[in-house]
Amino acid sequence: ERGLILVDTKYEVGLDSNGNLIILDEVHTPDSSRFVHQRGFKAAIENGEQPRSLSKEFLRQIMIAKAGGDLVLAKELMKEPLPQDIVDETYGRYVELQQMFVDDNPML
């Protein structure tokens, strides 16, 4: 309905002191989940391309590329301040995702 596909997510759960199952961390945020546009998804996959991501996955891929594919180095690079263009692009994608969930949605 919102034009998004949730391609991957994580749930962190635990038990409270009464043994009840509880959620321990964020759910369905751009940091814990990978959202992509439904439009163009199939074509991207068929062409061997990555669908446009509205989560931190795109940032992870940029940093892995900057590190020449070295995941350890990519994590080290993420400790340094990011270039402003990457910060702006990340912010823009997060805002875009928020708008897709919130705009015209009377439930939110």
Buried (B, 14 or more C-beta within 10 A) or exposed (E): EBEBBEBEEEEEEEEEEEEEEEEEEEEEBBEBBBBBBEEEBEEBEEEEEEBBBBBBBBBBEBBBEBBEEEEEBBEEBBEEEBEEEBEEBBEEBBEBBEEBEEEEEEEE
